Amino acid sequence: MHRISKWLALALLGSSPVAQAQPAPSDPAPEATPDEATAPEATPPEDQPGAAAPTEPAAAVDDAVPAEANGGWGDLATLTAETAEPLHRAKLYGFIDFHVEKVARTPSGVDGAGETVYTRNPIEVDLPNIHVMLQGAIRGRFRYYLNLASPGAGSNTDDEAIVLRNAWLEWPLLGRRLVARVGKTYRRFGLYNELLDAVPTFIGIESPELFDKDHLLLTRTTSVMLYGEAELAGGALQYSATTGNDERLGHAIPLGADLRFVRDGLTVGTSLYRSGAAGPSRAVGDGSPRGGVASWMSEDAFVVVGGFVEWARQGWTIQVEGWQARHDGVRDPAALATLAADGDLNAAQLERFFVGGDPTAAARTEARYDVRTAYLRAGRDVSVRDDLMVTPYLQVDYYDNPETIAAKDLGGDDEAGLADDGRFTKFTLGAVIQPGPAVALKLDGSGHLQTFNGSSEFYPELRLSLSYLWEYAP
């Protein structure tokens, strides 16, 4: 996967201090940092203008711009004449991802005799990732980024709406050492949050469990990020701090931080998030929450902490992450009544939510619990010929959330919520086939292992993903 990551960084996102420090193409090189794949490289721009601008600038503004063309922005001709640097540089590009998935029959309930009931699942065909991205810079220093998406747009009977994933502006405060980004931005958190939209660029098809849309540990986006980097011990120390609207209640100020060291294909780091007082992003009945607060809470406060390691050398990519979210919340009795009536709760869930496991008894409103997840991903690039790269990969994911339920429409998760104890382990084998630097065909198979109705259940699923990076080139 190194070839496409390097191409993306150079052809789309411009040079960066980190990218310039990488070995030559013939040498081993690490995977792209998340920002290299989904947005302009988040490594701060150099002190001099133009260092982090997109590689191919837009046409320079004419010296004689008609006054009526200024559009309220003043005399652009005067601005352009101040320096040889073009006023605007921009690039329009995006991703299209076609996805097919088949899950074997899964346990879904218990009959009157206490036997497990199974459900057959249809083949799913979808376009889960459709993106139109615009990134650029003014005077080569003041960067901006826009990311529009239409997730789940594969239906032939309904048209999905376009949603705003990202829209941010940057102001370099101290060159590469400190940059301010404001708007709606993916937070730096672990190895994958800033990478997931760029489907062709990473091993695997599904996201790590902490950013699975059915059971997010925290919101993927935030409003303000200060970030930078400094040279350290022959590598780069990269740091960021974030805050934003997130899921906050009242005057709460959620805080996030990320610290990582990058050198010679090795990345070691840690991320932290403290929500403060927070409320649910969706009500019971509106689907899975968009953040870490369960839909049936009236309020919550949680802290997420963990670490990650990536080793990308000699064609290998090995990644390990581990996370824990500690919650201290208050459940809403009215929401719990809805879960009891419509959620098909198992015995452990009834006992968790109601005194004596009886939904007609008092609700247990105090909610103190931990969510834990971890994964291992490993892949090896194999060059079949000059224009064909194959990357076999292995993944192991673990997820544990005792608070969730199975009904997704009520705010649950049909993986962990299906289990007696809220836990599952997923094993995946697959391969990425790259006939070119902007095309990836991925094939993989997974198996879920979890406890249901007192017995171990294992059910497989098969997936295919065909994803392209496109670029507007007038």
CORDA-V640790 format. One record per residue. PSI is psi in radians with two decimals (* if undefined). OMEGA is omega in whole degrees, -180 to 180 (NA if undefined). D_LAST is the distance of its C-alpha to the last C-alpha in whole Angstrom. Layout:
{{PSI | OMEGA | D_LAST} {PSI | OMEGA | D_LAST}}
This chain:
{{-0.05 | -176 | 28} {-0.64 | -174 | 28} {-0.83 | -178 | 25} {-0.62 | -180 | 22} {-0.75 | -180 | 24} {-0.70 | 179 | 23} {-0.76 | 179 | 20} {-0.76 | -177 | 19} {-0.71 | -176 | 20} {-0.72 | -173 | 19} {-0.51 | -176 | 15} {-0.67 | -163 | 15} {-0.08 | 176 | 18} {2.81 | 180 | 19} {2.66 | 176 | 22} {2.84 | 178 | 25} {-0.68 | 180 | 29} {-0.80 | -179 | 30} {-0.65 | -179 | 27} {-0.40 | -178 | 28} {-0.05 | -178 | 31} {2.75 | 176 | 31} {2.92 | 176 | 32} {2.82 | -175 | 30} {-0.50 | -178 | 28} {-0.28 | 180 | 31} {2.83 | 174 | 33} {2.45 | 180 | 34} {2.54 | -180 | 31} {2.90 | 173 | 32} {2.76 | 176 | 29} {2.56 | 170 | 27} {2.74 | -177 | 28} {-0.73 | -176 | 27} {-0.47 | 180 | 25} {-0.37 | -176 | 23} {-0.57 | -172 | 22} {-0.28 | -175 | 22} {3.04 | 172 | 21} {2.43 | -177 | 20} {2.19 | -176 | 23} {-0.09 | 170 | 27} {2.30 | -172 | 28} {2.72 | 178 | 29} {2.73 | 175 | 27} {2.91 | 179 | 29} {-0.60 | -179 | 31} {2.57 | -177 | 29} {2.50 | 170 | 26} {-0.09 | -174 | 22} {-0.58 | -176 | 24} {0.35 | -179 | 22} {2.73 | 175 | 19} {2.60 | -172 | 16} {-0.82 | -177 | 15} {1.90 | -177 | 12} {2.72 | 170 | 12} {2.87 | -180 | 10} {2.42 | -179 | 11} {2.59 | 179 | 15} {2.38 | 180 | 16} {2.51 | 178 | 18} {-0.51 | -178 | 22} {1.38 | 180 | 23} {2.20 | 178 | 21} {2.46 | -178 | 23} {-0.59 | -177 | 26} {-0.20 | -179 | 25} {-0.03 | -175 | 22} {-0.49 | 175 | 23} {0.54 | 179 | 24} {0.02 | -177 | 27} {0.19 | 179 | 25} {-2.95 | -176 | 27} {1.70 | -178 | 26} {-0.54 | 179 | 23} {-0.70 | 179 | 23} {-0.72 | 179 | 27} {-0.74 | -179 | 25} {-0.58 | -176 | 22} {-0.20 | -176 | 25} {-0.50 | -177 | 27} {2.85 | 178 | 26} {-0.28 | 179 | 23} {2.24 | 178 | 21} {2.54 | 179 | 18} {-0.78 | -176 | 19} {2.40 | 166 | 16} {2.37 | -177 | 14} {2.76 | 178 | 12} {2.37 | 179 | 11} {2.18 | -177 | 10} {-3.06 | 179 | 12} {-2.95 | -176 | 15} {2.54 | 173 | 18} {2.23 | -176 | 20} {2.05 | 176 | 23} {2.35 | -169 | 26} {2.33 | 174 | 29} {2.37 | -178 | 33} {2.43 | 175 | 36} {2.10 | 178 | 39} {2.33 | 178 | 42} {3.05 | -180 | 46} {2.49 | -176 | 49} {2.61 | 176 | 49} {2.42 | -175 | 52} {-0.19 | -178 | 52} {-3.08 | -180 | 56} {2.29 | -178 | 60} {-3.09 | -177 | 62} {-0.43 | 180 | 66} {0.05 | -180 | 67} {0.16 | -180 | 65} {2.60 | -179 | 63} {2.34 | 176 | 59} {2.40 | -177 | 57} {2.63 | 179 | 54} {2.34 | 175 | 50} {2.39 | -176 | 48} {2.36 | 179 | 44} {2.86 | 173 | 42} {2.35 | 178 | 39} {2.24 | 176 | 36} {2.21 | -172 | 32} {2.92 | 169 | 30} {1.44 | -172 | 26} {-0.37 | -177 | 27} {1.76 | 173 | 24} {2.10 | -175 | 21} {2.45 | 169 | 19} {2.09 | -174 | 16} {2.40 | 175 | 16} {2.18 | 177 | 15} {2.58 | -178 | 16} {-2.98 | -178 | 16} {2.57 | 173 | 19} {2.16 | -176 | 20} {0.36 | 179 | 22} {0.05 | -175 | 21} {-0.67 | -173 | 24} {1.70 | -170 | 24} {2.72 | 177 | 22} {2.82 | -176 | 21} {2.41 | 179 | 20} {2.29 | -178 | 19} {1.88 | 177 | 20} {2.47 | -176 | 20} {2.74 | 172 | 22} {1.36 | -176 | 24} {2.48 | 179 | 27} {0.68 | -173 | 29} {0.30 | -175 | 27} {-0.02 | -179 | 28} {2.47 | 176 | 31} {0.02 | 180 | 31} {-0.27 | 178 | 33} {2.48 | 175 | 32} {2.22 | -180 | 28} {2.63 | 179 | 28} {2.71 | 172 | 27} {2.31 | 180 | 24} {2.74 | 179 | 26} {1.93 | 177 | 25} {-0.81 | -179 | 25} {2.54 | 169 | 24} {1.87 | -176 | 24} {2.81 | 177 | 25} {2.60 | 179 | 25} {2.58 | 176 | 27} {2.02 | 178 | 29} {2.05 | -178 | 30} {-0.80 | 179 | 34} {0.95 | -179 | 35} {-2.36 | -179 | 32} {-0.24 | -176 | 32} {-0.49 | -180 | 35} {2.14 | 179 | 35} {2.43 | 176 | 32} {2.26 | 176 | 32} {2.29 | -179 | 29} {2.65 | 180 | 30} {-2.21 | 175 | 29} {1.87 | -172 | 29} {2.57 | 169 | 28} {2.33 | 176 | 29} {2.62 | 169 | 32} {2.03 | -177 | 33} {1.85 | -178 | 36} {-2.83 | -174 | 36} {-0.34 | -164 | 34} {-0.28 | -170 | 32} {-0.71 | -179 | 31} {-0.05 | -172 | 28} {-0.36 | -164 | 27} {-0.47 | 179 | 27} {-0.46 | -176 | 24} {1.26 | -170 | 22} {-0.67 | -177 | 24} {-0.20 | -166 | 23} {-0.10 | -176 | 24} {2.74 | 178 | 28} {2.53 | -179 | 31} {2.86 | 179 | 33} {-0.84 | -178 | 31} {2.65 | 180 | 34} {2.76 | 171 | 34} {2.67 | -171 | 37} {-0.50 | -180 | 39} {-0.37 | 177 | 39} {0.34 | 170 | 36} {2.27 | -174 | 37} {-0.27 | 178 | 36} {-0.27 | -180 | 39} {1.08 | 178 | 41} {2.46 | 174 | 39} {-0.47 | 179 | 41} {2.97 | 178 | 39} {2.49 | 179 | 36} {-0.49 | -177 | 33} {2.81 | 175 | 32} {-3.06 | -169 | 34} {-0.55 | -176 | 33} {2.32 | 176 | 34} {2.20 | 169 | 33} {2.23 | -177 | 35} {2.90 | 180 | 34} {-3.03 | 177 | 34} {2.75 | 177 | 35} {2.58 | 177 | 38} {2.40 | -180 | 39} {2.15 | 173 | 42} {0.72 | 178 | 44} {0.10 | 178 | 41} {-2.73 | -178 | 38} {2.24 | 172 | 37} {2.00 | -177 | 38} {2.40 | -173 | 36} {2.65 | 177 | 37} {2.68 | 174 | 36} {2.45 | -174 | 38} {2.71 | 169 | 37} {2.89 | -179 | 38} {-2.95 | 178 | 37} {-0.78 | 178 | 38} {-2.21 | 179 | 38} {0.42 | -169 | 41} {2.66 | 172 | 44} {2.42 | 175 | 47} {-2.24 | -175 | 48} {0.25 | -180 | 48} {2.59 | 178 | 47} {1.73 | 176 | 45} {2.50 | -177 | 43} {2.40 | 176 | 42} {2.71 | 179 | 40} {2.65 | 178 | 40} {2.35 | 178 | 39} {2.24 | -179 | 40} {2.63 | 176 | 39} {2.28 | -176 | 39} {2.21 | 177 | 37} {2.23 | 172 | 38} {0.79 | 176 | 37} {-0.02 | 178 | 36} {2.24 | 175 | 38} {2.20 | 178 | 38} {2.26 | -177 | 41} {3.07 | 177 | 40} {2.63 | 177 | 42} {2.64 | -178 | 41} {2.50 | 175 | 43} {2.33 | 176 | 43} {2.07 | -172 | 45} {-0.54 | -165 | 45} {-2.88 | 178 | 48} {2.20 | -174 | 49} {2.70 | 178 | 46} {2.90 | -178 | 46} {2.51 | 178 | 45} {-0.37 | 179 | 41} {2.57 | 177 | 42} {2.81 | 174 | 45} {2.21 | -177 | 47} {-0.17 | -179 | 46} {0.20 | 178 | 42} {-3.07 | -176 | 41} {2.50 | -179 | 41} {2.72 | 180 | 41} {0.06 | -180 | 37} {-2.69 | -174 | 39} {-0.18 | -177 | 43} {2.19 | 179 | 45} {2.58 | -174 | 47} {-0.41 | -177 | 47} {0.23 | 175 | 50} {2.53 | 168 | 51} {-0.53 | 173 | 52} {2.85 | -176 | 51} {2.81 | 169 | 50} {2.29 | -175 | 50} {2.75 | 178 | 48} {2.28 | 177 | 47} {2.28 | 178 | 45} {2.59 | 180 | 45} {-3.02 | -179 | 44} {2.95 | -176 | 43} {2.65 | 176 | 41} {2.38 | 172 | 40} {2.34 | 175 | 38} {2.04 | -177 | 38} {1.63 | -179 | 35} {2.64 | 172 | 37} {0.65 | 178 | 37} {-0.17 | -180 | 35} {2.53 | 167 | 37} {2.05 | 179 | 36} {2.22 | -176 | 39} {2.42 | 177 | 38} {2.33 | 174 | 41} {2.64 | 174 | 41} {2.41 | -173 | 44} {2.60 | 172 | 45} {2.33 | 175 | 47} {2.06 | -179 | 47} {2.09 | -174 | 51} {2.51 | 173 | 51} {1.61 | -171 | 54} {3.12 | 177 | 53} {2.12 | 180 | 55} {2.65 | 178 | 55} {2.02 | -178 | 55} {-0.66 | 180 | 58} {-0.68 | 178 | 57} {-0.66 | 178 | 54} {-0.62 | 177 | 56} {-0.65 | 177 | 58} {-0.72 | 177 | 55} {-0.73 | -179 | 54} {-0.64 | -177 | 57} {-0.66 | -170 | 57} {-0.10 | -170 | 54} {-0.08 | -179 | 53} {0.96 | -176 | 55} {2.52 | 175 | 56} {3.10 | -173 | 58} {-0.71 | -179 | 61} {-0.65 | -180 | 60} {-0.70 | 176 | 57} {-0.75 | 179 | 60} {-0.59 | -179 | 62} {-0.65 | -173 | 60} {-0.40 | -173 | 59} {2.54 | 178 | 63} {2.18 | -179 | 66} {0.18 | -179 | 68} {0.29 | -177 | 65} {1.98 | -177 | 66} {-0.22 | 176 | 63} {-0.14 | 179 | 66} {-3.05 | -178 | 67} {2.55 | 178 | 66} {2.53 | 173 | 62} {1.84 | -173 | 61} {-0.41 | 180 | 59} {2.26 | -176 | 59} {1.65 | 174 | 56} {2.07 | -175 | 56} {2.88 | 178 | 54} {2.47 | 171 | 52} {2.29 | -178 | 49} {2.49 | 176 | 48} {2.65 | 178 | 45} {2.77 | 176 | 44} {2.77 | 170 | 42} {2.27 | 174 | 42} {2.36 | 179 | 39} {2.35 | 179 | 39} {2.74 | -178 | 36} {2.10 | 177 | 36} {2.27 | 176 | 33} {2.02 | -180 | 34} {1.89 | -180 | 32} {-0.75 | 172 | 33} {-3.12 | -173 | 31} {-0.58 | -176 | 28} {0.36 | -179 | 25} {2.08 | 177 | 28} {2.32 | 177 | 29} {2.31 | -178 | 32} {1.65 | 172 | 33} {2.58 | -180 | 36} {2.76 | 179 | 37} {2.43 | 177 | 40} {2.49 | 171 | 40} {2.16 | -180 | 43} {2.47 | 176 | 43} {2.42 | 180 | 46} {2.40 | -177 | 46} {1.99 | 178 | 49} {1.71 | -177 | 49} {-0.22 | -174 | 53} {-0.38 | -170 | 52} {2.91 | 177 | 49} {3.07 | -175 | 50} {-0.49 | -173 | 49} {1.87 | -178 | 48} {-0.63 | -178 | 44} {-0.35 | 177 | 44} {0.04 | -180 | 47} {0.18 | -178 | 45} {-2.83 | -175 | 46} {2.11 | -174 | 44} {0.21 | 171 | 45} {-1.31 | -180 | 45} {-0.65 | -178 | 48} {-0.30 | 179 | 49} {-0.47 | -175 | 50} {2.69 | 177 | 53} {-0.63 | -173 | 56} {0.14 | 179 | 55} {0.28 | -176 | 52} {2.62 | 168 | 51} {2.74 | 172 | 49} {2.38 | -177 | 48} {2.26 | 179 | 45} {2.34 | -175 | 44} {2.37 | 170 | 41} {2.42 | -179 | 40} {-3.02 | 179 | 37} {2.57 | 172 | 34} {2.25 | 178 | 30} {2.08 | -177 | 29} {1.74 | 176 | 26} {-0.03 | 179 | 24} {2.88 | -173 | 21} {-0.24 | -177 | 20} {0.26 | -178 | 18} {2.38 | 177 | 21} {2.17 | 171 | 24} {2.11 | -178 | 27} {2.37 | 177 | 30} {2.25 | 175 | 33} {2.87 | 177 | 36} {2.44 | -179 | 40} {2.79 | 172 | 42} {2.24 | 177 | 45} {2.31 | 175 | 47} {2.11 | -179 | 50} {2.97 | -180 | 52} {2.23 | 178 | 55} {2.28 | 179 | 56} {0.64 | 176 | 59} {0.00 | -179 | 61} {2.67 | 176 | 60} {2.29 | 179 | 57} {2.42 | 178 | 54} {2.10 | 179 | 51} {2.37 | -177 | 48} {2.89 | 173 | 45} {2.59 | 180 | 42} {2.49 | -178 | 39} {2.61 | 173 | 35} {2.38 | 177 | 32} {2.23 | 173 | 28} {2.00 | -174 | 25} {2.45 | 180 | 22} {2.51 | 164 | 19} {2.18 | 177 | 16} {2.74 | 180 | 13} {2.39 | 175 | 10} {2.09 | -178 | 6} {1.50 | -177 | 4} {* | NA | 0}}
